[in-house]
Amino acid sequence: MREWCGFEGLCLMMIDQPDLVAEMAGFWMEFVSAMFERILPHVVPDVVVINEDMAYKAKAMISRR
């Protein structure tokens, strides 16, 4: 979602439009699931890696708290 809105934009949306952020996350989950449903009947993956950059460019994007 950071690619869609930018880091600062997404942070502000989490405060100002939390329902929209939740809808975006739901859309992404459904999209990725649908892609896996189409692909996995045809291949057997050796590994699947899903990651998230939690440090952005210079500092952590989440607090320890």
N, C-alpha and C positions, 0 to 999 in steps of 0.2 A: 504494500500500500504506500510505502514511502516513495516508490517510483512514480506512483500516480499523483501524489499530492505534494511531494517534497517533505523533508524532515520536519521543518517548522510548521508547515501547513497541516501535516498529520497530527502533530502535537496539539495544535490549536483546535483541530477538529475533535480530538479526544475530549476536550473540555466543552466546546461549543455545540458539537453535534455527535454525541456518543452513539445515538441510535444509527446514524449513517455509517459510522465506523464499524459498528457491529454488522450492519447489512453488507458492507464491503468485505469484511472478513468471511461472512457466510457465503457470499458470491464466490470468493476465491477458493474456499474449501470445496464447494460444489463443482467448480470448474476443474480443479485439479483431480477430484474424484472421478469426474466424467472422463477425463483424459486417461487416467489409469484404467478405467473400465474398458476403454477402446483399445489400449495398447497391450495390456497384460494377457489377453487371450492369445496373442501372437508371439510373445517373447517371454523368456524366463530371465529376469535380471539377476546379475551376480550380486549387486548391491544397490540400494537406494539411499541417497544422502540428501537430507533436507536440513538446511541450516539458515541461520539468521545472523546478520552482522549486528552484534550487540554493542559494538564500540564506535560505530559510525566512522568518522574521519579522525577524531582526536580524543574524544572522551566517551565514557559510558553513556548509553541511552537510557539506562534504568538505574535506579538508586539501589544501594545495598538494603535499604529499608524496605 
